[in-house]
Amino acid sequence: MERFFNAPARGRPKLAEVDLIARKVADHLSRVHQSPDPVLWSVEAAASYLGMQKSTLYNEVSRQNQGRACLKIPYIKIGRSLRFCKTALDAWLESRQG
């Protein structure tokens, strides 16, 4: 089985290998921090940000799924969990301020 970052199976890694691992980690972190919205919010965080109760947010998402009149709040469903992207929520809020 291949080991993490191709490190040697025994003994101490060589300085060049440590340097390579450090560069890979730094590159990964720089890409993560450059992404505009790397974190998805929970229902609790989104409801707090929007200034509504959790139950209201759940009801609005439920209405969307049933095709009923609703606020059309943007969300992502991951398994059984709902997640909300801040930039999508900001765009949605902006579109409602007409």
The first five atom37 places (N, CA, C, CB, O) and aatype in JSON, in Angstrom:
{
  "aatype": [12, 6, 1, 13, 13, 2, 0, 14, 0, 1, 7, 1, 14, 11, 10, 0, 6, 19, 3, 10, 9, 0, 1, 11, 19, 0, 3, 8, 10, 15, 1, 19, 8, 5, 15, 14, 3, 14, 19, 10, 17, 15, 19, 6, 0, 0, 0, 15, 18, 10, 7, 12, 5, 11, 15, 16, 10, 18, 2, 6, 19, 15, 1, 5, 2, 5, 7, 1, 0, 4, 10, 11, 9, 14, 18, 9, 11, 9, 7, 1, 15, 10, 1, 13, 4, 11, 16, 0, 10, 3, 0, 17, 10, 6, 15, 1, 5, 7],
  "atom_mask": [
    [1, 1, 1, 1, 1],
    [1, 1, 1, 1, 1],
    [1, 1, 1, 1, 1],
    [1, 1, 1, 1, 1],
    [1, 1, 1, 1, 1],
    [1, 1, 1, 1, 1],
    [1, 1, 1, 1, 1],
    [1, 1, 1, 1, 1],
    [1, 1, 1, 1, 1],
    [1, 1, 1, 1, 1],
    [1, 1, 1, 0, 1],
    [1, 1, 1, 1, 1],
    [1, 1, 1, 1, 1],
    [1, 1, 1, 1, 1],
    [1, 1, 1, 1, 1],
    [1, 1, 1, 1, 1],
    [1, 1, 1, 1, 1],
    [1, 1, 1, 1, 1],
    [1, 1, 1, 1, 1],
    [1, 1, 1, 1, 1],
    [1, 1, 1, 1, 1],
    [1, 1, 1, 1, 1],
    [1, 1, 1, 1, 1],
    [1, 1, 1, 1, 1],
    [1, 1, 1, 1, 1],
    [1, 1, 1, 1, 1],
    [1, 1, 1, 1, 1],
    [1, 1, 1, 1, 1],
    [1, 1, 1, 1, 1],
    [1, 1, 1, 1, 1],
    [1, 1, 1, 1, 1],
    [1, 1, 1, 1, 1],
    [1, 1, 1, 1, 1],
    [1, 1, 1, 1, 1],
    [1, 1, 1, 1, 1],
    [1, 1, 1, 1, 1],
    [1, 1, 1, 1, 1],
    [1, 1, 1, 1, 1],
    [1, 1, 1, 1, 1],
    [1, 1, 1, 1, 1],
    [1, 1, 1, 1, 1],
    [1, 1, 1, 1, 1],
    [1, 1, 1, 1, 1],
    [1, 1, 1, 1, 1],
    [1, 1, 1, 1, 1],
    [1, 1, 1, 1, 1],
    [1, 1, 1, 1, 1],
    [1, 1, 1, 1, 1],
    [1, 1, 1, 1, 1],
    [1, 1, 1, 1, 1],
    [1, 1, 1, 0, 1],
    [1, 1, 1, 1, 1],
    [1, 1, 1, 1, 1],
    [1, 1, 1, 1, 1],
    [1, 1, 1, 1, 1],
    [1, 1, 1, 1, 1],
    [1, 1, 1, 1, 1],
    [1, 1, 1, 1, 1],
    [1, 1, 1, 1, 1],
    [1, 1, 1, 1, 1],
    [1, 1, 1, 1, 1],
    [1, 1, 1, 1, 1],
    [1, 1, 1, 1, 1],
    [1, 1, 1, 1, 1],
    [1, 1, 1, 1, 1],
    [1, 1, 1, 1, 1],
    [1, 1, 1, 0, 1],
    [1, 1, 1, 1, 1],
    [1, 1, 1, 1, 1],
    [1, 1, 1, 1, 1],
    [1, 1, 1, 1, 1],
    [1, 1, 1, 1, 1],
    [1, 1, 1, 1, 1],
    [1, 1, 1, 1, 1],
    [1, 1, 1, 1, 1],
    [1, 1, 1, 1, 1],
    [1, 1, 1, 1, 1],
    [1, 1, 1, 1, 1],
    [1, 1, 1, 0, 1],
    [1, 1, 1, 1, 1],
    [1, 1, 1, 1, 1],
    [1, 1, 1, 1, 1],
    [1, 1, 1, 1, 1],
    [1, 1, 1, 1, 1],
    [1, 1, 1, 1, 1],
    [1, 1, 1, 1, 1],
    [1, 1, 1, 1, 1],
    [1, 1, 1, 1, 1],
    [1, 1, 1, 1, 1],
    [1, 1, 1, 1, 1],
    [1, 1, 1, 1, 1],
    [1, 1, 1, 1, 1],
    [1, 1, 1, 1, 1],
    [1, 1, 1, 1, 1],
    [1, 1, 1, 1, 1],
    [1, 1, 1, 1, 1],
    [1, 1, 1, 1, 1],
    [1, 1, 1, 0, 1]
  ],
  "atom_positions": [
    [[0.84, -1.18, 0.0], [0.0, 0.0, 0.0], [0.88, 1.24, 0.0], [-0.96, 0.0, 1.22], [1.86, 1.33, 0.74]],
    [[0.52, 2.2, -0.84], [1.32, 3.42, -0.96], [1.11, 4.3, 0.26], [0.95, 4.2, -2.24], [-0.02, 4.49, 0.71]],
    [[2.18, 4.81, 0.79], [2.08, 5.63, 1.99], [1.8, 7.08, 1.63], [3.38, 5.53, 2.81], [1.97, 7.5, 0.48]],
    [[1.36, 7.84, 2.61], [1.03, 9.25, 2.44], [2.19, 10.01, 1.83], [0.64, 9.87, 3.78], [3.3, 9.97, 2.37]],
    [[1.97, 10.69, 0.73], [2.98, 11.48, 0.02], [4.21, 10.67, -0.35], [3.39, 12.66, 0.88], [5.29, 11.23, -0.5]],
    [[4.06, 9.39, -0.51], [5.18, 8.51, -0.89], [6.35, 8.58, 0.08], [5.66, 8.88, -2.28], [7.5, 8.44, -0.33]],
    [[6.07, 8.79, 1.35], [7.12, 8.82, 2.37], [7.68, 7.41, 2.55], [6.58, 9.39, 3.72], [6.98, 6.43, 2.32]],
    [[8.93, 7.32, 2.95], [9.5, 5.99, 3.16], [8.77, 5.25, 4.27], [10.99, 6.09, 3.49], [8.27, 5.85, 5.21]],
    [[8.71, 3.94, 4.14], [7.97, 3.12, 5.09], [8.62, 3.13, 6.47], [7.86, 1.69, 4.59], [7.91, 3.08, 7.48]],
    [[9.94, 3.19, 6.53], [10.64, 3.18, 7.82], [11.67, 4.3, 7.88], [11.32, 1.82, 8.06], [12.08, 4.86, 6.86]],
    [[12.05, 4.61, 9.08], [13.1, 5.6, 9.28], [12.6, 7.02, 9.12], [0.0, 0.0, 0.0], [11.41, 7.25, 8.89]],
    [[13.52, 7.94, 9.24], [13.17, 9.35, 9.13], [13.17, 9.76, 7.67], [14.15, 10.22, 9.94], [14.01, 9.31, 6.89]],
    [[12.21, 10.62, 7.29], [12.19, 11.09, 5.9], [13.38, 12.0, 5.64], [10.88, 11.82, 5.58], [13.88, 12.67, 6.55]],
    [[13.81, 12.01, 4.41], [14.92, 12.88, 4.02], [14.43, 14.32, 3.93], [15.54, 12.43, 2.66], [13.24, 14.58, 3.76]],
    [[15.37, 15.24, 4.05], [15.04, 16.66, 4.03], [14.3, 17.03, 2.74], [16.3, 17.5, 4.17], [13.37, 17.84, 2.79]],
    [[14.68, 16.47, 1.61], [14.03, 16.78, 0.34], [12.57, 16.32, 0.37], [14.78, 16.11, -0.82], [11.69, 16.99, -0.19]],
    [[12.31, 15.19, 1.01], [10.93, 14.7, 1.09], [10.08, 15.59, 1.99], [10.92, 13.25, 1.61], [8.92, 15.86, 1.69]],
    [[10.66, 16.04, 3.09], [9.95, 16.94, 3.99], [9.65, 18.25, 3.27], [10.78, 17.21, 5.28], [8.56, 18.79, 3.4]],
    [[10.61, 18.75, 2.51], [10.42, 19.99, 1.76], [9.3, 19.82, 0.72], [11.74, 20.4, 1.06], [8.47, 20.71, 0.56]],
    [[9.28, 18.69, 0.04], [8.24, 18.42, -0.96], [6.86, 18.39, -0.3], [8.52, 17.09, -1.68], [5.9, 18.96, -0.82]],
    [[6.76, 17.72, 0.83], [5.48, 17.65, 1.55], [5.05, 19.05, 1.99], [5.59, 16.72, 2.78], [3.88, 19.4, 1.86]],
    [[5.97, 19.84, 2.5], [5.66, 21.2, 2.95], [5.16, 22.05, 1.78], [6.91, 21.87, 3.59], [4.22, 22.83, 1.94]],
    [[5.77, 21.91, 0.61], [5.33, 22.66, -0.57], [3.94, 22.23, -1.01], [6.32, 22.49, -1.72], [3.12, 23.07, -1.39]],
    [[3.67, 20.92, -0.97], [2.34, 20.43, -1.36], [1.27, 20.94, -0.4], [2.32, 18.89, -1.39], [0.19, 21.34, -0.84]],
    [[1.56, 20.93, 0.88], [0.6, 21.43, 1.87], [0.37, 22.92, 1.68], [1.09, 21.14, 3.3], [-0.77, 23.38, 1.71]],
    [[1.44, 23.69, 1.47], [1.32, 25.13, 1.27], [0.52, 25.44, 0.0], [2.72, 25.78, 1.18], [-0.3, 26.36, -0.01]],
    [[0.75, 24.67, -1.07], [0.01, 24.86, -2.31], [-1.47, 24.57, -2.1], [0.57, 23.96, -3.42], [-2.33, 25.33, -2.56]],
    [[-1.78, 23.49, -1.41], [-3.18, 23.14, -1.13], [-3.85, 24.23, -0.3], [-3.26, 21.78, -0.39], [-4.97, 24.64, -0.62]],
    [[-3.19, 24.7, 0.74], [-3.77, 25.73, 1.6], [-4.0, 27.03, 0.84], [-2.88, 25.99, 2.8], [-5.0, 27.71, 1.06]],
    [[-3.09, 27.39, -0.06], [-3.26, 28.63, -0.81], [-4.47, 28.52, -1.75], [-1.99, 28.95, -1.61], [-5.19, 29.5, -1.94]],
    [[-4.7, 27.33, -2.34], [-5.87, 27.15, -3.2], [-7.15, 27.19, -2.39], [-5.77, 25.82, -3.96], [-8.15, 27.77, -2.84]],
    [[-7.16, 26.59, -1.21], [-8.35, 26.59, -0.36], [-8.7, 28.01, 0.07], [-8.13, 25.7, 0.88], [-9.87, 28.38, 0.06]],
    [[-7.71, 28.8, 0.43], [-7.97, 30.16, 0.91], [-8.29, 31.12, -0.22], [-6.77, 30.67, 1.69], [-8.81, 32.2, 0.04]],
    [[-7.99, 30.76, -1.46], [-8.34, 31.62, -2.59], [-9.76, 31.4, -3.06], [-7.39, 31.38, -3.72], [-10.33, 32.27, -3.73]],
    [[-10.35, 30.26, -2.74], [-11.71, 30.02, -3.19], [-12.64, 31.02, -2.5], [-12.15, 28.55, -2.89], [-12.46, 31.31, -1.32]],
    [[-13.62, 31.55, -3.23], [-14.44, 32.62, -2.69], [-15.31, 32.22, -1.5], [-15.32, 33.16, -3.77], [-15.57, 33.05, -0.63]],
    [[-15.75, 30.98, -1.45], [-16.66, 30.58, -0.38], [-16.44, 29.1, -0.05], [-18.14, 30.83, -0.79], [-17.25, 28.26, -0.43]],
    [[-15.36, 28.79, 0.65], [-15.03, 27.38, 0.86], [-15.93, 26.66, 1.85], [-13.63, 27.27, 1.3], [-15.89, 25.43, 1.93]],
    [[-16.72, 27.4, 2.61], [-17.5, 26.77, 3.67], [-18.99, 26.87, 3.35], [-17.2, 27.43, 5.02], [-19.48, 27.91, 2.93]],
    [[-19.69, 25.78, 3.57], [-21.14, 25.78, 3.45], [-21.72, 25.89, 4.85], [-21.65, 24.5, 2.73], [-21.25, 25.25, 5.79]],
    [[-22.75, 26.7, 4.98], [-23.34, 26.94, 6.28], [-24.42, 25.92, 6.6], [-23.92, 28.34, 6.35], [-25.08, 25.39, 5.7]],
    [[-24.6, 25.66, 7.87], [-25.68, 24.8, 8.35], [-26.98, 25.59, 8.33], [-25.38, 24.27, 9.79], [-26.98, 26.8, 8.09]],
    [[-28.09, 24.91, 8.58], [-29.39, 25.58, 8.66], [-29.37, 26.63, 9.77], [-30.53, 24.54, 8.92], [-29.89, 27.73, 9.6]],
    [[-28.76, 26.29, 10.9], [-28.7, 27.23, 12.02], [-27.97, 28.51, 11.64], [-28.02, 26.58, 13.23], [-28.45, 29.61, 11.92]],
    [[-26.81, 28.37, 10.99], [-26.02, 29.54, 10.62], [-26.74, 30.37, 9.56], [-24.64, 29.1, 10.09], [-26.76, 31.59, 9.64]],
    [[-27.33, 29.71, 8.57], [-28.04, 30.43, 7.5], [-29.26, 31.16, 8.06], [-28.47, 29.46, 6.39], [-29.52, 32.31, 7.7]],
    [[-30.01, 30.51, 8.93], [-31.19, 31.14, 9.52], [-30.79, 32.37, 10.33], [-31.95, 30.15, 10.42], [-31.45, 33.41, 10.26]],
    [[-29.73, 32.25, 11.09], [-29.24, 33.38, 11.87], [-28.82, 34.53, 10.95], [-28.06, 32.95, 12.77], [-29.15, 35.68, 11.21]],
    [[-28.1, 34.21, 9.88], [-27.64, 35.22, 8.93], [-28.82, 35.92, 8.26], [-26.73, 34.57, 7.87], [-28.79, 37.13, 8.03]],
    [[-29.86, 35.15, 7.93], [-31.04, 35.72, 7.26], [-32.02, 36.37, 8.22], [-31.75, 34.64, 6.47], [-32.96, 37.04, 7.79]],
    [[-31.8, 36.17, 9.52], [-32.67, 36.78, 10.52], [-34.03, 36.1, 10.62], [0.0, 0.0, 0.0], [-35.05, 36.76, 10.81]],
    [[-34.02, 34.78, 10.48], [-35.28, 34.03, 10.6], [-35.09, 32.82, 11.49], [-35.79, 33.61, 9.22], [-33.96, 32.44, 11.8]],
    [[-36.18, 32.22, 11.89], [-36.12, 31.02, 12.69], [-35.72, 29.84, 11.81], [-37.49, 30.76, 13.38], [-35.95, 29.84, 10.6]],
    [[-35.1, 28.82, 12.44], [-34.76, 27.59, 11.72], [-36.0, 26.98, 11.09], [-34.09, 26.58, 12.67], [-35.97, 26.53, 9.94]],
    [[-37.08, 26.96, 11.83], [-38.31, 26.33, 11.33], [-38.82, 27.05, 10.07], [-39.4, 26.34, 12.41], [-39.33, 26.4, 9.16]],
    [[-38.68, 28.37, 10.02], [-39.11, 29.13, 8.84], [-38.26, 28.74, 7.64], [-39.0, 30.64, 9.1], [-38.79, 28.55, 6.54]],
    [[-36.97, 28.63, 7.85], [-36.07, 28.25, 6.75], [-36.41, 26.84, 6.25], [-34.59, 28.33, 7.2], [-36.48, 26.61, 5.05]],
    [[-36.61, 25.91, 7.18], [-37.01, 24.55, 6.79], [-38.33, 24.58, 6.0], [-37.16, 23.65, 8.04], [-38.46, 23.89, 4.99]],
    [[-39.3, 25.36, 6.47], [-40.58, 25.44, 5.77], [-40.44, 25.99, 4.36], [-41.55, 26.31, 6.56], [-41.07, 25.48, 3.44]],
    [[-39.61, 27.0, 4.19], [-39.41, 27.57, 2.86], [-38.76, 26.57, 1.9], [-38.54, 28.83, 2.95], [-39.15, 26.47, 0.73]],
    [[-37.78, 25.83, 2.39], [-37.13, 24.81, 1.56], [-38.13, 23.7, 1.22], [-35.88, 24.21, 2.28], [-38.16, 23.21, 0.1]],
    [[-38.95, 23.33, 2.19], [-39.97, 22.3, 1.96], [-40.97, 22.76, 0.9], [-40.71, 21.97, 3.28], [-41.37, 21.97, 0.05]],
    [[-41.38, 24.0, 0.96], [-42.3, 24.54, -0.04], [-41.69, 24.49, -1.44], [-42.7, 25.98, 0.31], [-42.38, 24.18, -2.41]],
    [[-40.39, 24.8, -1.54], [-39.72, 24.74, -2.83], [-39.8, 23.33, -3.4], [-38.24, 25.17, -2.7], [-40.1, 23.15, -4.58]],
    [[-39.55, 22.34, -2.57], [-39.56, 20.95, -3.02], [-40.96, 20.49, -3.43], [-39.03, 20.04, -1.93], [-41.1, 19.56, -4.22]],
    [[-41.98, 21.14, -2.89], [-43.36, 20.77, -3.22], [-43.91, 21.61, -4.37], [-44.25, 20.93, -2.0], [-45.04, 21.39, -4.8]],
    [[-43.11, 22.56, -4.88], [-43.55, 23.4, -5.99], [-44.55, 24.47, -5.6], [0.0, 0.0, 0.0], [-45.23, 25.02, -6.46]],
    [[-44.66, 24.76, -4.31], [-45.6, 25.78, -3.83], [-44.93, 27.14, -3.84], [-46.11, 25.43, -2.42], [-43.71, 27.25, -3.95]],
    [[-45.73, 28.19, -3.7], [-45.2, 29.55, -3.64], [-44.27, 29.66, -2.43], [-46.34, 30.6, -3.56], [-44.63, 29.26, -1.32]],
    [[-43.1, 30.22, -2.65], [-42.13, 30.32, -1.57], [-41.11, 31.41, -1.88], [-41.43, 28.97, -1.35], [-41.19, 32.08, -2.91]],
    [[-40.16, 31.56, -0.98], [-39.12, 32.58, -1.12], [-37.99, 32.16, -2.06], [-38.55, 32.92, 0.23], [-37.2, 33.0, -2.48]],
    [[-37.9, 30.87, -2.4], [-36.86, 30.32, -3.28], [-35.44, 30.61, -2.77], [-37.02, 30.87, -4.68], [-34.59, 31.11, -3.51]],
    [[-35.22, 30.3, -1.52], [-33.91, 30.47, -0.9], [-32.96, 29.42, -1.49], [-34.0, 30.35, 0.66], [-33.29, 28.23, -1.48]],
    [[-31.78, 29.83, -1.99], [-30.86, 28.85, -2.58], [-30.22, 27.96, -1.52], [-29.78, 29.57, -3.38], [-29.78, 28.43, -0.47]],
    [[-30.18, 26.67, -1.81], [-29.59, 25.72, -0.88], [-28.98, 24.55, -1.64], [-30.64, 25.21, 0.14], [-29.23, 24.37, -2.84]],
    [[-28.19, 23.78, -0.94], [-27.58, 22.56, -1.48], [-27.96, 21.44, -0.53], [-26.0, 22.69, -1.63], [-27.91, 21.6, 0.69]],
    [[-28.34, 20.32, -1.07], [-28.67, 19.18, -0.23], [-27.54, 18.16, -0.35], [-30.03, 18.55, -0.63], [-27.23, 17.68, -1.44]],
    [[-26.95, 17.83, 0.78], [-25.88, 16.83, 0.85], [-26.39, 15.7, 1.72], [-24.53, 17.44, 1.42], [-26.47, 15.83, 2.95]],
    [[-26.74, 14.6, 1.09], [-27.38, 13.52, 1.84], [-28.72, 14.02, 2.34], [0.0, 0.0, 0.0], [-29.57, 14.45, 1.56]],
    [[-28.91, 13.96, 3.64], [-30.15, 14.47, 4.25], [-29.97, 15.87, 4.81], [-30.62, 13.53, 5.35], [-30.92, 16.45, 5.34]],
    [[-28.77, 16.41, 4.7], [-28.46, 17.72, 5.29], [-28.62, 18.85, 4.28], [-27.04, 17.73, 5.85], [-28.28, 18.7, 3.1]],
    [[-29.14, 19.97, 4.74], [-29.22, 21.18, 3.93], [-28.01, 22.04, 4.23], [-30.54, 21.96, 4.2], [-27.6, 22.18, 5.39]],
    [[-27.43, 22.63, 3.2], [-26.29, 23.54, 3.36], [-26.56, 24.78, 2.53], [-24.95, 22.86, 2.94], [-27.25, 24.73, 1.51]],
    [[-26.0, 25.89, 2.97], [-26.23, 27.17, 2.33], [-24.89, 27.87, 2.08], [-27.16, 28.06, 3.2], [-24.02, 27.89, 2.95]],
    [[-24.74, 28.43, 0.9], [-23.52, 29.13, 0.5], [-23.75, 30.63, 0.73], [-23.13, 28.83, -1.0], [-24.75, 31.19, 0.26]],
    [[-22.84, 31.28, 1.42], [-23.02, 32.7, 1.76], [-23.16, 33.57, 0.51], [-21.84, 33.19, 2.61], [-24.01, 34.46, 0.47]],
    [[-22.33, 33.32, -0.5], [-22.41, 34.16, -1.7], [-23.76, 33.99, -2.4], [-21.26, 33.82, -2.68], [-24.31, 34.95, -2.94]],
    [[-24.3, 32.77, -2.4], [-25.62, 32.54, -2.99], [-26.71, 33.24, -2.17], [-25.92, 31.02, -3.1], [-27.64, 33.81, -2.74]],
    [[-26.59, 33.18, -0.86], [-27.56, 33.87, -0.01], [-27.48, 35.38, -0.21], [-27.33, 33.52, 1.47], [-28.5, 36.06, -0.25]],
    [[-26.26, 35.92, -0.33], [-26.09, 37.36, -0.56], [-26.72, 37.78, -1.89], [-24.6, 37.73, -0.54], [-27.39, 38.81, -1.96]],
    [[-26.52, 36.98, -2.93], [-27.12, 37.27, -4.24], [-28.63, 37.2, -4.15], [-26.6, 36.29, -5.31], [-29.33, 38.03, -4.74]],
    [[-29.15, 36.22, -3.41], [-30.6, 36.09, -3.24], [-31.16, 37.3, -2.5], [-30.95, 34.78, -2.48], [-32.19, 37.84, -2.89]],
    [[-30.48, 37.73, -1.43], [-30.93, 38.9, -0.68], [-30.92, 40.14, -1.57], [-30.04, 39.14, 0.55], [-31.85, 40.95, -1.53]],
    [[-29.87, 40.29, -2.37], [-29.74, 41.43, -3.28], [-30.89, 41.45, -4.29], [-28.39, 41.38, -4.02], [-31.44, 42.51, -4.59]],
    [[-31.24, 40.29, -4.8], [-32.32, 40.21, -5.82], [-33.69, 40.57, -5.22], [-32.38, 38.79, -6.44], [-34.59, 40.97, -5.95]],
    [[-33.85, 40.42, -3.92], [-35.13, 40.7, -3.27], [-35.29, 42.18, -2.89], [-35.28, 39.84, -2.05], [-36.37, 42.61, -2.49]],
    [[-34.2, 42.95, -2.99], [-34.25, 44.36, -2.58], [-34.63, 45.24, -3.76], [-32.89, 44.82, -2.0], [-33.93, 46.22, -3.99]],
    [[-35.59, 45.0, -4.47], [-35.87, 45.75, -5.69], [-36.69, 46.9, -5.53], [0.0, 0.0, 0.0], [-36.97, 47.59, -6.51]]
  ]
}
